Amino acid sequence: MEFLDLPPMLGAAGVVRLPGSKSISNRVLLLAALAEGETDIRDLLSSDDVDRMLDALRALGVSWQREGESEHYRVVGAGGAFPVKSAELFLGNAGTAFRPLTAALALSGGEYRLSGVPRMHERPIGDLVDALRQLGADIACTGNEGYPPLHLKPASIRPGGVVKVRGDVSSQFLTALLMALPLTGVETTVEVVGELISKPYIAITLELMARFGVKIEREGWDRFVVPGGARYRSPGTVFVEGDASSASYFLAAGAIGGGPVRVEGVGRDSIQGDVRFAEALQQLGARITMGNNWIESAAPSDGRLRAFDLDLNHIPDAAMTLAVAALFADGPCTLRNIASWRVKETDRIAAMAAELRKVGAEVEEGADYLRVSPPAKLVPAAIDTYDDHRMAMCFSLVSLGGCRVRINDPKCVNKTFPGYFSAYAQVARPVPVVAIDGPSASGKGTVAARVAAALGWHHLDSGSLYRLVALAAVKAGVRLNDEPALAAIAAALPARFVEGRVLLGGEDVSDEIRSEVCSAGASQVAVLPGVRDALFDRQRDYRAGPGLVAEGRDMGSVIFPDAQVKVFLTASAEARAGRRHKQLIEKGLPANIQSLLQDLRDRDARDAARTVAPLQRLPDAALLDTTDMGVDEAVTFVLDLVRGRGEGAG
């Protein structure tokens, strides 16, 4: 799927069971592989990153098996260094696999080549390589120095003493060293140079190493002692917590969309630092409650998030969600100390700034900060995701602002959360749509206007839009063959449909658009691709809370295929000709019923034969034949359908 269109949402509420944590999953897999004994891993994350680690372990001689279709895996540990001493490994864009495997393989006495996708070859690894070289490792960067791909050769390792590693680029370098050093069997001290970022991720590493029998002595966050003689031993069974970073999207959805939204699988007992995202949301005014294994979020009492200025060094991944939450704040928001975003799956500071601007925000971008000023109104946009799962998941939240949004390359979420958009659909409630399609003069316009009025919803008379474009062009002095100018008019058409009246910029033009000039002009502009494309998006922009009743010939098939209620409203050609004849006579216009009847039959044939969205009843559309039915009966029929499906109660 090249893109995913998310409709505007009314709000969010519900419960989501989280997938396993990526950070914990790949750490546990590596520790289980290096340990003595067999390890049962429950609730392992199913994702691209974890698949890359599993593939690598098998290539390195580590036996593992999956139990049926569950996320339950059994890993037979190697009891030390990897048994296979020569391998070529492709690790995609999985930093949680690439960095720790680099360290473990450098100390395994074999020859290995490690590579990944082009973006992985742009992500720095030089600080880890430098630290491993201090131990005697033979590592060559085969492309650019300091970056993958890597060629590791057997070397005489000089364990013990002090190893220095930078901590201000990525905490994964320190994690990789700490997890690999027990392979040497000699006490080694790791000193961190510079400020250690993402400390909670190091806390996860230390906690998991302790579960596998290796306890690290820590002196603050700048000195770590790996004991001599330490060996990993399987703890038997390990349960992987739900992913706290993934929880951030749903907790933010509750804070933005009303809530409550509850995430299960992570809570106050979590070892993941990203649970502190909930604390950040509280500072924005969100109402947070928490249990041992769940967190719940709801909107502030006044419904609007507060502006913020926060140091987010401790939750760099979850902090991305706050950048999008800033769109819903009551003033400018600043995210500080996020320099590590620059070396993630993409340059997240630059990417986030570019995409936030697309939806209308003003953004100031710095080396290690973002300042986001929310727009008065969000703008529909197509969001580029840069092959970065978190960009896709973060920007889905824009739809909670009553704004449609397109997510390009949505499959990038497979890196950590393949089922994300299905889970989001469980809690986010789309603005409801009633799509009424049918042939010309079937009465759908009258019925749609009455239904919209009864529900208090918006109304879209799509059949009038091309006439309105022609009328607006004539009023603006635009030639009817000037496609770019006409497309611009169509994209910003100030048209409203109120109680059966058609308004253009506040002026009632219901009769004017039925003139011969507008009819002829509509035929001219309707064949222009630029106008059709502009009106496609313009029609979808009528979808706004509390709901929309849209009528035309392709509302349910093309414009709103996800409409909650679809109706195909029809009548016999004779009945429709009679109604049209009566309308014209009442307006004092000449009319011949036989000519009208033939015209309708010809139009029906053309509509049914169209190559693009031919007029037809969809399988999921209710048939409403009004040949022998009055308007009141037809309106009641549609309202009963709507209310029977839980929409528009009242």
VENHU-V153516 format. One record per pair of residues at least 4 apart in sequence whose C-alpha atoms are under 6 Angstrom apart, sorted by the first residue. I is the first residue (numbers start at 1). J is the second residue. Records with the same first field share a line. If there is no record, write none. Layout:
I=J  J
This chain:
2=409
3=407  408  409  410
4=406  407
5=405  406
6=404  405
7=404
8=399  402  403  404  430  431
9=399  400  402  429  430  431
10=429  430  431
11=257  258  428  429
12=254  257  259  427  428  429
13=259  260  261  427
14=261  427
15=261  262  263
16=263
17=263  264
18=242  265
19=45  242  243
20=43  44  45  240  241  242  243
21=25  241  242  243
24=28
25=44
28=32
32=77
33=77  78
34=77  78  79  80
35=77  79  232  233  234
36=77  79  233  234
37=77  234
38=75  76  77
39=74  75  234  236  237
40=73  74  237
41=72  73  237  238  239
42=72  239
43=71  72  240
44=71  240
47=414  415  416
48=414  415
49=94  415
52=91
53=97
57=62
58=62
60=84
61=83  84
63=76
64=74  75  76
65=73  74
66=72  73
67=72  73
81=108
85=110
86=110  111  112
87=112
88=112  113
89=114
90=115  116
91=116
92=116  117
93=116  117  120
95=99
97=101
99=176
100=176
101=105
103=176  177  180
104=180
106=137
109=154
110=153  154
111=152  153  154
112=151  152
113=150  151
114=149  150
115=149
116=120
121=147  148
123=343
124=146  147
125=146  147
126=130  146
128=173
131=165
132=137
133=137
135=157  158  159
136=157  158
137=155
138=152  153  155
139=151  152
140=150  151
141=145  148  149  150
142=149  150
160=186  187  188
161=188
162=189  190
163=190
164=190  191  192
165=192  193
166=192  193
167=171  192  193  194  195  196
168=194  195  196  197
169=340
171=198
172=176
177=181
182=230
185=228  229  230
186=228
187=226  227  228
188=225  226
189=224  225
190=223  224
191=222  223
192=222
198=313  314
200=273
204=271
209=214
210=214  215
212=232  233  234  235
213=232  233
214=230
216=225  226
217=224  225
218=223  224
219=223
241=265
242=265  266
244=274  275
245=274  318
248=252  318
251=297
252=256
253=257
254=258  259  260  261  297  298
255=286  297  298  299
256=299
257=400
258=298  299
259=298
260=297  298
261=296  297
262=295  296
263=294  295
264=294
265=293
266=270  293  294
267=291  292  293  294  295
268=292
269=292
274=315
281=286
282=286
284=305  306
285=300  305
286=298  299  300
287=297  298  300
288=296  297
289=295  296
290=294  295
299=303
305=329
306=329  330
307=329  330  331  332  333
308=333
309=333  334
310=335  336
311=336  337
312=336
313=337  338
315=319
321=394
327=374
332=372  373
333=371  372
334=370  371
335=369  370
336=369
337=368
338=368  369
339=368
341=348  349
342=347  348
343=347
345=388
348=352
352=356
353=363
356=361
357=361  362
359=378  379  381
360=375  378  379
361=373  374  375
362=372  373
363=371  372
364=370  371
365=370
380=403  404  405
381=405
382=406
383=406  407  408
384=408
385=391  392
387=412
389=412  413
390=394
399=403  404
413=417  418
414=418
424=428
431=545  547
432=547
433=547  548  549  563  564
434=549  563  565  566
435=550  551  555  556  566
436=551  567  568
437=551  552  553  568
438=553  568  569  570
441=576
442=570  571  576
444=448
447=635
449=499  500
451=635
452=456  457  459  549
455=648
457=546  547  548
458=548
459=497  548  549  550
460=550
461=551
462=552
463=552
466=522
467=513  518  522
468=472
469=490
470=518  521  522
471=518
473=477  478
474=478
483=487
487=530  531  534
489=493
490=534  535
491=534  538
494=504  505
495=503  504
496=503
497=501  502
501=510
502=508  509  510
503=507  508  509
513=518
518=522
522=526
535=539
543=548
553=615
554=558
555=559  560
556=560  561
557=561
566=621
567=621  622
568=617  621  622  623  624
569=624  625
570=625
571=625  626  627
572=627
575=627
577=596  597
581=593
584=589
585=589
607=614  615
608=614  615
609=614
610=614
640=644
642=647
643=647  648  649
